[in-house]
Amino acid sequence: MAENRSKSRSASAAWWGAAGATTVGAVEVVRVVATGRIDPGPVAVAALVLSTLVVTGGVGLVFSGLLGWLPPVRRAGRSMWFLLGATAAGLTALAVYWFGDPPPFATVSPLHGNPWVYVVAAGALLGLVGALWSRLSRAQQALVLVTLGMVAVAVAWVGRPPRMGPTAGKTSPNVLLVTIDGARADRFRGTRADTAATDRVAAEGAWFERAYAQIPYTGPSHVTLLTGSAPWDHGVLLDGVALPGDRPTLAEVLVGQGWDTGAFVSDWVLHGRLGFQRGFRVYDDDFGWAKGARAVLPGRLLGLALGGRVAEPPERRAGATVDRALRWMKRRVRPWFAWVNLGDPRAPWNPPQPYDNRYYAGDDPHDRRGAGLEGVVTPEWLAPHVQGITDPDYLVARYDGEVAFADAQVARLLDALDASGAAANTLVVVTAPHGVALGEGDRWFVHDGLDEADLHVPLAIRYPPEVEPGRVIDEPVELTDLAPTVLAWLGVHAPSSWTGVPLTGAVEGRGAARSLARSMAFDSEAITREDEPAWRMAAVRNRQDLYLHREAPGAEDWFSATDVGDGAGGAERTLLGDLMAERARDLMARRERDAFPLPALPDVDRTLLESRGWKVRPER
């Protein structure tokens, strides 16, 4: 009889332990769904709930079942068993975090992964639970459990998506911002690739002939675009650097004014943890097959078993990203702002059919008589992806295929606006954060300079109430100008920290917004150390000229004008060069060189970024 009671109490301890563990799992699911900004959908939520409760419950069942044979545990009440199960789930989650890859772009302790630290911490926690719990009355134990539950829910609720302000009316316009990573301006408007969708936006709105990015890297350029301020103001010059907290984003402004906000990105370098998710109620940067799975215990255990976060894809196909965006847009009941980032034109290029060979006119890009891309110096990270290819035109054609595929996804977004009847009341912007060199100046497949190939980007804006169809703006404009332009048409005041100027006047024919376009980057030619950049360079452009100022000792400035001298117009050109030189040097004076932060990233993040050519540190 006594033996049966002992077995019964052990079984009871196990099941109450499982209940405690599943409670922790439930809190974890609440945290992911309520604060993860992932917009998972009912099927994904059901899968998260089921898998998390099964796994955490199993952990609690096994742990409590094993401890249930110990006399002190058998004599304890249900509250103790419940707490032990919850503690087991917590320690398991801590072990996965401690011995696995850290969360993306997180600051980690140098002791991360040390087994002795974990053993000491786990032993201390279990000892504390056992020592204190036996001295509490049942009422006190219940109070402790309730308090712990409230703390857990409060912690899970930290970082929840921002609330929408009450200002925007139901008739306020939507805003759709599409950024096509790596897209050059010369691929649009019937030049090389099939870009009918972006060309349609331009034909039904405005096209900017001379739109320039302020920096040739994905992350910093999007910081510029979203904050209406340039790199010499916000200080982000490399990928992997967090968006500065003192720069309000376009999403933060709009959500505060009542717009619903969602972002759907395709590049790892735009991870929300770097600050890009600020202001977005949904921020879809999860490229896994099950949304939110990596944020709950079952997914983290699976990731650890598969080798950690290195196994995750560093980018996502444009079609999958647009699928997510369309599902979100379809369910909106308030005016919305959606940012859709498409990363396909970034190397390496592998466009799907029928775009894979559409633009290649050659016969055999893998001619075995050649040893490789003769005369073409490819970046070290790209070499494995071009092995055996002997014709650079083939790679250029593959790039064009990726641009065309990305544009086809823009068409899907436009078609959805048409089908829903929202097209007439939606401000659409299509642009790119940077371009890529395709042989200009013997530079191949890189975007680390301030040349036309690096910085000249497409920019098309359609907004039927304000933009006359077919407008072409020939003056230079910057990506800093986009966010102020959007707010100007929406009737919302721009933050004082934004330095861009609205393009509304230029679009409406009331004069150019600016006469010069400015840019900045670290000077890759002058870098002598591998671990960090040393010198900057700045460029200033007008409609036909470029002045490049280099900060490195001994490096010469460069002015594109060829007729500066004593001939006709020479004096005016000399004055123009002096003016542009002064503007370029002024950009350098905005901040001291040491004020530009360098990314201090865990090895796993650095590996993921650099394996696909993202600029984290200078190349050798």
C-alpha positions as CSV (number, residue, x, y, z in Angstrom):
1,M,0.0,0.0,0.0
2,A,2.8,2.4,1.0
3,E,4.6,1.5,-2.2
4,N,1.5,2.3,-4.3
5,R,1.1,5.7,-2.6
6,S,4.8,6.4,-3.3
7,K,4.3,5.6,-7.0
8,S,1.2,7.6,-7.1
9,R,2.9,10.7,-5.5
10,S,5.8,10.3,-7.9
11,A,3.4,10.2,-10.9
12,S,1.6,13.2,-9.5
13,A,4.8,15.0,-9.1
14,A,5.7,14.3,-12.7
15,W,2.4,15.6,-14.1
16,W,2.4,18.7,-12.0
17,G,6.0,19.3,-13.1
18,A,4.8,19.0,-16.7
19,A,2.1,21.6,-15.9
20,G,4.7,24.0,-14.6
21,A,6.9,23.5,-17.7
22,T,4.0,24.0,-20.1
23,T,3.1,27.2,-18.3
24,V,6.6,28.5,-19.2
25,G,6.0,27.3,-22.8
26,A,2.7,29.2,-22.9
27,V,4.4,32.4,-21.7
28,E,7.1,31.9,-24.4
29,V,4.4,31.5,-27.1
30,V,2.7,34.7,-25.8
31,R,6.0,36.5,-26.0
32,V,6.6,35.4,-29.6
33,V,3.1,36.0,-30.9
34,A,2.4,39.2,-29.0
35,T,5.8,40.9,-29.2
36,G,7.7,39.1,-32.0
37,R,6.2,41.3,-34.9
38,I,6.1,38.2,-37.1
39,D,2.4,38.1,-38.2
40,P,2.5,34.3,-38.2
41,G,-1.1,33.4,-39.1
42,P,-3.4,30.9,-37.4
43,V,-1.8,27.8,-38.7
44,A,1.7,28.9,-37.6
45,V,0.4,30.0,-34.2
46,A,-1.3,26.6,-33.7
47,A,2.0,24.8,-34.7
48,L,3.9,27.0,-32.2
49,V,1.5,26.3,-29.4
50,L,1.4,22.6,-30.0
51,S,5.1,22.1,-30.4
52,T,6.1,24.3,-27.5
53,L,3.6,22.7,-25.1
54,V,4.6,19.2,-26.1
55,V,8.3,19.9,-25.8
56,T,8.2,21.9,-22.6
57,G,5.7,19.5,-21.1
58,G,8.0,16.6,-21.9
59,V,10.9,18.4,-20.3
60,G,8.9,19.0,-17.1
61,L,7.5,15.5,-17.1
62,V,10.9,13.8,-17.4
63,F,12.7,16.2,-14.9
64,S,10.0,16.0,-12.3
65,G,9.6,12.2,-12.8
66,L,13.2,11.7,-12.1
67,L,13.3,14.0,-9.0
68,G,9.9,12.6,-7.8
69,W,11.7,9.5,-6.4
70,L,13.7,11.7,-4.0
71,P,12.1,11.7,-0.5
72,P,12.2,15.5,-0.1
73,V,10.4,16.0,-3.4
74,R,7.9,13.2,-2.7
75,R,7.0,14.9,0.6
76,A,6.6,18.3,-1.1
77,G,3.2,19.6,-2.3
78,R,1.9,20.3,-5.8
79,S,3.2,23.8,-5.8
80,M,6.8,22.6,-5.4
81,W,6.4,20.1,-8.2
82,F,4.9,22.8,-10.4
83,L,7.8,25.1,-9.7
84,L,10.3,22.4,-10.3
85,G,8.8,21.8,-13.7
86,A,8.9,25.4,-14.6
87,T,12.5,25.6,-13.4
88,A,13.4,22.6,-15.6
89,A,11.9,24.3,-18.7
90,G,13.7,27.5,-17.8
91,L,17.1,25.8,-17.4
92,T,16.6,23.9,-20.6
93,A,16.0,27.1,-22.5
94,L,19.0,28.7,-20.8
95,A,21.2,25.8,-21.8
96,V,20.1,26.1,-25.4
97,Y,20.9,29.8,-25.3
98,W,24.2,29.4,-23.5
99,F,25.6,26.6,-25.6
100,G,24.1,27.6,-29.0
101,D,24.6,30.6,-31.2
102,P,23.5,33.9,-29.6
103,P,20.4,35.7,-31.0
104,P,21.1,37.8,-34.1
105,F,23.3,40.8,-33.5
106,A,23.2,40.4,-29.7
107,T,26.0,41.5,-27.4
108,V,27.3,38.3,-25.7
109,S,29.4,37.7,-22.7
110,P,32.9,36.4,-23.2
111,L,31.9,33.5,-20.9
112,H,29.2,32.5,-23.4
113,G,29.3,28.7,-23.8
114,N,31.4,28.0,-20.7
115,P,29.9,24.8,-19.1
116,W,31.1,25.6,-15.6
117,V,29.3,28.9,-15.5
118,Y,26.1,27.1,-16.5
119,V,26.5,24.3,-14.0
120,V,27.1,26.8,-11.2
121,A,24.1,28.9,-12.2
122,A,21.8,25.9,-12.5
123,G,22.9,24.4,-9.2
124,A,22.5,27.7,-7.4
125,L,19.0,28.2,-8.8
126,L,17.8,24.7,-7.9
127,G,19.3,25.0,-4.4
128,L,17.6,28.4,-3.9
129,V,14.3,27.0,-5.0
130,G,14.6,24.0,-2.6
131,A,15.9,26.0,0.4
132,L,13.3,28.7,0.2
133,W,10.3,26.7,-0.9
134,S,10.2,24.4,2.1
135,R,10.0,27.4,4.5
136,L,7.0,29.0,2.9
137,S,3.4,28.3,3.8
138,R,1.0,27.2,1.1
139,A,-0.5,30.7,0.9
140,Q,2.9,32.2,0.5
141,Q,3.9,29.6,-2.1
142,A,0.7,30.4,-4.1
143,L,1.6,34.1,-3.8
144,V,5.1,33.5,-5.1
145,L,3.7,31.5,-8.1
146,V,1.3,34.2,-9.0
147,T,4.0,36.9,-8.7
148,L,6.4,34.9,-10.9
149,G,3.6,34.4,-13.5
150,M,2.9,38.2,-13.5
151,V,6.6,39.0,-13.9
152,A,6.9,36.4,-16.7
153,V,4.0,37.9,-18.6
154,A,5.4,41.4,-18.0
155,V,8.8,40.4,-19.4
156,A,7.1,38.7,-22.4
157,W,5.2,41.9,-23.1
158,V,8.3,44.1,-23.1
159,G,9.1,45.1,-26.7
160,R,5.6,44.7,-27.9
161,P,4.7,46.4,-31.2
162,P,4.0,50.1,-31.0
163,R,0.4,51.2,-30.7
164,M,-1.2,53.1,-33.6
165,G,-2.0,56.7,-32.9
166,P,-5.5,58.1,-33.5
167,T,-4.8,60.7,-36.1
168,A,-5.0,59.0,-39.5
169,G,-8.5,58.9,-41.0
170,K,-10.0,56.0,-42.9
171,T,-9.5,58.0,-46.2
172,S,-5.8,58.7,-45.5
173,P,-3.6,57.2,-48.2
174,N,-1.6,54.0,-47.9
175,V,2.2,54.0,-48.5
176,L,4.0,51.2,-50.3
177,L,7.8,51.5,-50.3
178,V,9.7,48.9,-52.3
179,T,13.5,48.7,-52.2
180,I,15.3,46.4,-54.7
181,D,18.7,45.7,-53.3
182,G,21.5,46.1,-55.9
183,A,19.3,47.4,-58.7
184,R,21.1,49.9,-61.0
185,A,19.2,52.7,-62.6
186,D,20.3,51.8,-66.1
187,R,18.3,48.6,-66.0
188,F,15.0,50.4,-66.1
189,R,12.8,52.2,-68.5
190,G,13.3,49.9,-71.5
191,T,17.1,49.7,-71.4
192,R,18.1,46.1,-70.7
193,A,16.0,44.0,-68.3
194,D,12.2,43.6,-68.4
195,T,11.1,46.1,-65.7
196,A,7.5,46.7,-66.8
197,A,6.2,47.1,-63.2
198,T,8.6,49.8,-62.1
199,D,8.3,51.4,-65.5
200,R,4.5,51.5,-65.0
201,V,5.0,53.3,-61.7
202,A,7.2,55.8,-63.5
203,A,4.7,56.2,-66.4
204,E,1.8,56.7,-64.1
205,G,3.7,59.0,-61.8
206,A,7.2,60.4,-61.8
207,W,10.7,59.1,-62.7
208,F,13.9,60.6,-61.3
209,E,16.7,60.4,-63.8
210,R,19.4,61.3,-61.3
211,A,18.6,59.6,-58.0
212,Y,21.6,58.8,-55.9
213,A,22.1,56.7,-52.8
214,Q,24.3,58.4,-50.1
215,I,26.3,55.2,-49.3
216,P,26.8,52.0,-51.3
217,Y,25.9,49.5,-48.6
218,T,22.6,47.9,-47.8
219,G,22.2,48.6,-44.1
220,P,23.5,52.2,-44.0
221,S,21.6,53.1,-47.1
222,H,18.3,51.9,-45.6
223,V,19.1,53.9,-42.5
224,T,19.4,56.9,-44.7
225,L,16.2,56.2,-46.5
226,L,14.1,55.5,-43.4
227,T,15.5,58.4,-41.3
228,G,15.7,61.1,-43.9
229,S,19.3,61.8,-42.8
230,A,22.6,61.1,-44.4
231,P,25.5,59.0,-43.2
232,W,27.5,62.0,-42.1
233,D,24.6,62.9,-39.9
234,H,23.4,59.5,-38.5
235,G,26.9,58.0,-38.4
236,V,26.2,54.5,-39.9
237,L,28.9,53.7,-42.5
238,L,29.0,49.9,-42.4
239,D,26.6,47.0,-42.3
240,G,25.9,45.5,-38.9
241,V,25.9,48.8,-37.2
242,A,22.6,49.5,-35.3
243,L,20.3,52.3,-36.3
244,P,21.0,55.3,-34.0
245,G,18.3,55.7,-31.3
246,D,18.2,59.5,-31.7
247,R,16.9,59.3,-35.3
248,P,13.1,58.8,-35.6
249,T,12.2,56.5,-38.5
250,L,9.5,57.0,-41.1
251,A,7.6,54.1,-39.6
252,E,7.7,55.6,-36.1
253,V,6.3,58.9,-37.4
254,L,3.5,57.2,-39.3
255,V,2.5,54.7,-36.6
256,G,2.3,57.6,-34.2
257,Q,-0.1,59.3,-36.6
258,G,-2.4,56.3,-36.9
259,W,-1.0,54.3,-39.8
260,D,-0.7,50.5,-39.5
261,T,2.9,49.5,-40.3
262,G,4.5,46.4,-41.6
263,A,8.0,45.5,-43.1
264,F,9.0,42.5,-45.1
265,V,12.7,42.2,-45.7
266,S,14.9,39.8,-47.7
267,D,18.4,40.6,-46.4
268,W,19.9,39.4,-43.1
269,V,21.7,42.7,-42.7
270,L,18.2,44.4,-42.2
271,H,17.5,42.3,-39.1
272,G,15.1,44.0,-36.8
273,R,17.5,43.7,-33.8
274,L,19.7,46.3,-35.5
275,G,16.8,48.8,-35.0
276,F,15.1,48.6,-38.4
277,Q,12.0,47.2,-36.7
278,R,11.4,50.5,-34.8
279,G,7.9,51.8,-35.6
280,F,6.8,48.6,-37.4
281,R,3.9,46.7,-35.8
282,V,4.9,43.7,-38.0
283,Y,8.6,43.2,-39.0
284,D,9.0,40.0,-41.0
285,D,12.8,39.1,-40.9
286,D,12.3,35.4,-40.2
287,F,13.4,33.4,-43.2
288,G,12.7,30.0,-41.7
289,W,10.1,27.6,-42.9
290,A,8.0,28.1,-39.7
291,K,7.5,31.7,-38.6
292,G,8.5,32.2,-35.0
293,A,10.0,28.7,-34.6
294,R,13.5,29.9,-33.8
295,A,12.1,32.0,-30.9
296,V,10.5,29.1,-29.0
297,L,12.2,26.2,-27.3
298,P,11.5,23.4,-29.9
299,G,12.9,25.6,-32.7
300,R,16.0,26.5,-30.7
301,L,16.6,22.9,-29.9
302,L,16.3,21.9,-33.5
303,G,18.6,24.8,-34.5
304,L,21.2,23.7,-32.0
305,A,21.0,20.1,-33.3
306,L,21.4,21.3,-36.9
307,G,24.5,23.4,-36.1
308,G,23.1,26.7,-34.9
309,R,22.1,29.8,-36.7
310,V,24.7,29.3,-39.4
311,A,22.3,26.9,-40.9
312,E,19.7,29.6,-41.4
313,P,19.4,31.2,-44.9
314,P,21.0,34.7,-44.9
315,E,18.4,36.0,-47.4
316,R,15.0,35.2,-48.8
317,R,13.6,35.1,-52.4
318,A,11.6,38.0,-53.5
319,G,8.5,35.9,-54.2
320,A,8.4,34.6,-50.6
321,T,8.8,38.1,-49.2
322,V,6.0,39.4,-51.4
323,D,3.8,36.5,-50.3
324,R,4.1,37.7,-46.8
325,A,3.5,41.3,-47.7
326,L,0.4,40.5,-49.7
327,R,-1.2,38.5,-46.9
328,W,-0.6,41.4,-44.5
329,M,-1.9,44.1,-46.8
330,K,-5.0,42.1,-47.6
331,R,-6.1,42.1,-43.9
332,R,-5.5,45.8,-43.1
333,V,-8.5,47.8,-42.0
334,R,-6.7,51.1,-41.4
335,P,-4.4,53.1,-43.7
336,W,-1.1,51.3,-43.8
337,F,2.6,51.8,-44.5
338,A,4.4,48.7,-46.0
339,W,8.1,48.4,-46.7
340,V,9.0,45.5,-48.9
341,N,12.6,44.8,-49.5
342,L,13.7,42.5,-52.4
343,G,17.2,41.3,-52.3
344,D,17.5,39.1,-55.4
345,P,19.8,41.4,-57.6
346,R,22.5,41.0,-54.9
347,A,25.2,38.5,-55.9
348,P,25.5,35.6,-56.3
349,W,22.9,35.5,-59.0
350,N,20.6,32.5,-59.6
351,P,17.4,33.7,-61.1
352,P,14.5,31.2,-61.4
353,Q,13.1,30.2,-64.8
354,P,12.3,31.8,-67.2
355,Y,14.7,34.6,-66.0
356,D,17.8,32.4,-65.7
357,N,18.9,32.6,-69.4
358,R,16.6,35.2,-70.8
359,Y,19.3,37.8,-71.3
360,Y,22.3,35.7,-72.3
361,A,23.2,35.6,-76.0
362,G,26.2,33.4,-75.7
363,D,26.5,29.7,-76.3
364,D,28.5,28.2,-73.4
365,P,29.4,30.2,-70.3
366,H,31.4,27.3,-69.0
367,D,33.8,27.0,-71.9
368,R,36.3,24.4,-70.7
369,R,39.0,25.9,-72.8
370,G,39.2,28.8,-70.4
371,A,40.5,28.6,-66.9
372,G,38.1,31.2,-65.4
373,L,36.9,34.7,-65.8
374,E,39.9,36.0,-67.7
375,G,40.7,39.6,-66.8
376,V,37.9,39.8,-64.2
377,V,38.9,40.2,-60.5
378,T,36.0,38.9,-58.4
379,P,35.6,39.4,-54.7
380,E,37.0,36.5,-52.6
381,W,33.5,35.7,-51.2
382,L,32.0,35.4,-54.7
383,A,34.7,33.1,-56.1
384,P,33.0,29.8,-55.2
385,H,29.8,30.9,-56.9
386,V,31.5,31.7,-60.2
387,Q,33.8,28.7,-60.4
388,G,34.0,27.3,-63.9
389,I,32.4,30.3,-65.6
390,T,34.5,31.9,-68.3
391,D,32.1,34.5,-69.8
392,P,31.5,37.6,-67.6
393,D,28.5,38.5,-69.9
394,Y,26.8,35.4,-68.5
395,L,27.0,36.8,-65.0
396,V,25.8,40.2,-66.2
397,A,22.8,38.4,-67.9
398,R,22.1,36.5,-64.7
399,Y,22.1,39.9,-62.8
400,D,19.6,41.2,-65.4
401,G,17.5,38.1,-64.8
402,E,17.4,38.8,-61.1
403,V,16.4,42.4,-61.7
404,A,13.6,41.3,-63.9
405,F,12.4,38.7,-61.4
406,A,12.3,41.3,-58.6
407,D,10.4,43.6,-60.9
408,A,7.9,40.8,-61.5
409,Q,7.3,40.7,-57.8
410,V,6.6,44.5,-57.8
411,A,4.0,43.7,-60.4
412,R,2.3,41.4,-58.0
413,L,2.1,44.2,-55.4
414,L,0.6,46.6,-58.0
415,D,-1.9,44.0,-59.1
416,A,-3.1,43.5,-55.6
417,L,-3.6,47.3,-55.2
418,D,-5.6,47.3,-58.4
419,A,-7.7,44.3,-57.3
420,S,-8.5,45.8,-53.9
421,G,-9.4,49.2,-55.3
422,A,-6.6,50.8,-53.2
423,A,-4.3,51.9,-56.1
424,A,-5.8,55.4,-56.5
425,N,-5.2,56.1,-52.8
426,T,-1.8,54.5,-52.3
427,L,1.5,56.4,-52.6
428,V,3.9,53.9,-54.3
429,V,7.7,54.3,-54.2
430,V,10.2,52.0,-55.9
431,T,13.9,52.5,-55.5
432,A,17.1,50.7,-54.5
433,P,19.7,51.2,-51.7
434,H,22.7,50.9,-54.1
435,G,23.8,49.5,-57.4
436,V,26.7,47.3,-58.4
437,A,29.8,47.6,-60.7
438,L,29.6,45.4,-63.8
439,G,32.9,46.1,-65.4
440,E,33.1,49.9,-65.2
441,G,36.6,50.9,-64.4
442,D,37.6,47.2,-64.2
443,R,35.5,46.8,-61.1
444,W,33.4,43.7,-61.1
445,F,30.5,42.6,-58.9
446,V,31.3,45.0,-56.0
447,H,29.6,48.1,-54.6
448,D,32.1,49.7,-52.3
449,G,32.8,53.0,-54.2
450,L,31.1,56.2,-55.0
451,D,30.9,55.7,-58.8
452,E,27.7,55.9,-60.9
453,A,27.5,52.1,-60.9
454,D,27.5,52.1,-57.1
455,L,25.1,54.9,-56.3
456,H,22.9,55.7,-59.3
457,V,19.6,54.0,-58.4
458,P,16.1,53.8,-59.8
459,L,13.4,56.0,-58.2
460,A,9.8,56.0,-59.4
461,I,6.9,57.5,-57.4
462,R,3.2,57.2,-58.1
463,Y,0.6,59.1,-56.2
464,P,-2.5,59.9,-58.3
465,P,-3.8,62.8,-56.2
466,E,-0.5,64.8,-56.4
467,V,1.8,63.4,-59.1
468,E,1.0,64.1,-62.8
469,P,1.6,61.0,-64.9
470,G,4.7,60.9,-67.0
471,R,6.7,63.4,-65.0
472,V,10.5,63.1,-65.5
473,I,12.8,65.0,-63.0
474,D,16.3,65.6,-64.4
475,E,17.8,67.3,-61.3
476,P,19.9,65.3,-58.8
477,V,18.0,64.0,-55.8
478,E,19.1,62.0,-52.7
479,L,17.6,59.0,-50.9
480,T,17.5,61.4,-47.8
481,D,14.7,63.2,-49.6
482,L,12.3,60.2,-49.8
483,A,11.0,60.1,-46.2
484,P,10.4,63.9,-46.1
485,T,8.6,63.7,-49.4
486,V,6.2,61.0,-48.2
487,L,5.3,63.0,-45.1
488,A,4.9,66.2,-47.1
489,W,2.2,64.5,-49.3
490,L,0.5,63.0,-46.2
491,G,0.4,66.4,-44.4
492,V,2.6,65.2,-41.5
493,H,5.5,67.3,-40.1
494,A,8.9,65.7,-40.5
495,P,11.2,65.4,-37.4
496,S,13.7,68.2,-36.9
497,S,16.6,65.7,-37.2
498,W,15.8,64.8,-40.8
499,T,18.0,66.7,-43.2
500,G,16.4,65.6,-46.5
501,V,14.2,68.0,-48.5
502,P,10.8,67.2,-49.9
503,L,10.7,66.5,-53.6
504,T,7.1,67.7,-53.9
505,G,8.1,71.0,-55.6
506,A,10.3,69.3,-58.2
507,V,7.5,66.8,-59.0
508,E,4.9,69.6,-59.3
509,G,7.2,71.7,-61.5
510,R,7.9,74.4,-58.9
511,G,11.7,74.1,-59.1
512,A,14.5,71.7,-58.2
513,A,14.7,70.4,-54.6
514,R,18.5,70.6,-54.7
515,S,21.4,71.3,-57.1
516,L,23.9,68.7,-55.7
517,A,23.7,65.1,-54.5
518,R,26.1,64.0,-51.8
519,S,27.6,60.6,-50.8
520,M,30.1,59.1,-48.4
521,A,31.8,55.8,-47.8
522,F,35.0,54.3,-46.4
523,D,37.8,54.5,-48.9
524,S,38.4,50.8,-49.8
525,E,41.5,51.7,-51.8
526,A,43.2,53.4,-48.9
527,I,42.4,50.7,-46.3
528,T,45.6,49.0,-45.1
529,R,44.3,47.1,-42.1
530,E,41.9,44.2,-42.3
531,D,40.1,44.6,-39.1
532,E,38.7,48.1,-39.4
533,P,38.4,51.0,-41.9
534,A,40.8,53.9,-41.7
535,W,39.7,56.7,-44.1
536,R,36.6,58.1,-45.7
537,M,35.8,59.6,-49.1
538,A,33.0,61.9,-50.1
539,A,31.4,62.7,-53.4
540,V,29.4,65.6,-54.7
541,R,27.4,65.5,-58.0
542,N,25.5,67.9,-60.1
543,R,23.8,67.0,-63.4
544,Q,27.0,66.3,-65.3
545,D,30.0,66.6,-62.9
546,L,31.4,64.6,-60.0
547,Y,33.9,65.8,-57.4
548,L,35.5,63.1,-55.2
549,H,37.3,64.1,-52.1
550,R,39.5,61.5,-50.3
551,E,40.6,61.8,-46.7
552,A,43.5,59.3,-46.8
553,P,47.0,60.9,-46.6
554,G,48.5,61.2,-50.1
555,A,45.2,60.4,-51.9
556,E,44.3,62.9,-54.6
557,D,40.9,64.4,-55.1
558,W,39.3,63.9,-58.5
559,F,37.0,66.2,-60.6
560,S,35.2,64.7,-63.6
561,A,35.3,67.9,-65.7
562,T,37.7,67.8,-68.6
563,D,37.6,71.4,-69.8
564,V,38.9,73.2,-66.7
565,G,41.6,75.6,-67.9
566,D,42.2,78.7,-69.9
567,G,39.7,77.9,-72.7
568,A,36.1,79.1,-73.0
569,G,34.2,78.5,-69.8
570,G,37.4,77.4,-68.0
571,A,37.1,80.0,-65.3
572,E,33.5,79.0,-64.5
573,R,34.4,75.4,-64.4
574,T,37.3,76.1,-62.0
575,L,34.9,78.0,-59.7
576,L,32.5,75.1,-60.0
577,G,35.2,72.6,-59.0
578,D,36.2,74.8,-56.0
579,L,32.6,74.9,-54.9
580,M,32.1,71.2,-55.2
581,A,35.4,70.5,-53.4
582,E,34.3,72.8,-50.5
583,R,31.0,70.9,-50.2
584,A,32.7,67.5,-50.3
585,R,35.2,68.6,-47.6
586,D,32.3,69.9,-45.5
587,L,30.8,66.4,-45.3
588,M,34.1,65.2,-43.8
589,A,33.8,67.9,-41.1
590,R,30.4,66.9,-40.0
591,R,31.8,64.2,-37.6
592,E,35.2,63.2,-36.5
593,R,36.3,59.9,-38.1
594,D,36.4,58.1,-34.7
595,A,32.7,59.1,-34.1
596,F,31.6,56.5,-36.8
597,P,30.9,53.2,-35.0
598,L,32.3,50.0,-36.2
599,P,30.2,46.8,-35.9
600,A,31.2,44.6,-32.9
601,L,29.5,41.4,-34.0
602,P,29.5,37.8,-32.7
603,D,31.4,35.5,-35.1
604,V,28.2,33.9,-36.3
605,D,26.8,37.2,-37.5
606,R,30.0,38.3,-39.1
607,T,30.3,34.9,-40.9
608,L,26.7,35.2,-42.2
609,L,27.2,38.7,-43.4
610,E,30.6,38.4,-45.0
611,S,29.8,35.1,-46.7
612,R,27.4,37.0,-49.0
613,G,29.6,40.1,-49.5
614,W,27.9,42.4,-47.0
615,K,30.4,45.1,-46.0
616,V,31.2,44.5,-42.4
617,R,35.0,45.1,-42.5
618,P,37.3,45.9,-45.4
619,E,38.4,43.1,-47.7
620,R,42.1,42.1,-47.6
